[in-house]
Amino acid sequence: MTRDQIRDADGVALYRHEAIAAVLQVRRVDDVERLTVLLSRRRDEPFAGLFALPSGAVETGEALDAAVLRHLAAKVDVSGVTHLEQLGTRSDPGRDPAQRTIATSYLGLVPTSSDPALPERARWEPVDALPALAFDHGIVVAEAVERLRAKLSYTNLGFALMPTEFTIAELREVYVAALGHDVAPTNLQRVLTRRGQLVPTGELSRAGTRGGRPARRFRFAEASLIVTDPFAVLRPEG
């Protein structure tokens, strides 16, 4: 049950507005690359003890983008966030049992090369094995994953998940984890090269412990979001 709604002198309802960040990263979990999300365990009610996404109120005179970055900075080094975009607005009257709260959610991405220090109560959790989350944050995570997977098909958003340089094998591991299905390395290289996304660096990787030929290294042609094929879908193999 929420408290009586606060209103201004003209009787217009005054709402709390918050910004929520679903920050995703492909990380190695149990020796497998998995798509994870940044969570933090709540200290206070409502939902004390449950995990939640980084979030907090938008201050007077503060833009939404500034608010979400401020709350993110309390959990992770925001210099490591390579992409941030608005997902949508959540306005269910009962989403916050303490008070009427409207929320604007964001998708953030961190590359595999980044391993920022986290506060004691924060951690990365695989998106396919989430604990119970506070508020409607489970829905926000699902929307963030859906947005990422869609944009990996028709944009160059993979740049935000990868280090500056990488091999095709490394790129495939990240795409498989992010998309949630297998992708053949030759097909992935062919598609991304045809769209002008991949550029060979001229460098080779070091030979692995099992030997074999050193692999060519690549980089993304652009390090900012562009649409490369508006009608494309990266489908499961077979």
SULVEN-V742599 format. One record per helix or strand of 2 or more residues. SS is the DSSP state (helix for helix, strand for strand). FROM is the first residue (numbers start at 1). TO is the last residue. If there is no record, write none. Layout:
SS/FROM/TO ; SS/FROM/TO
This chain:
strand/16/29 ; strand/32/41 ; strand/51/52 ; strand/54/57 ; helix/64/73 ; helix/78/80 ; strand/81/90 ; strand/101/110 ; strand/122/126 ; helix/137/154 ; helix/157/160 ; strand/166/167 ; helix/168/179 ; helix/185/194 ; strand/198/204 ; strand/216/220
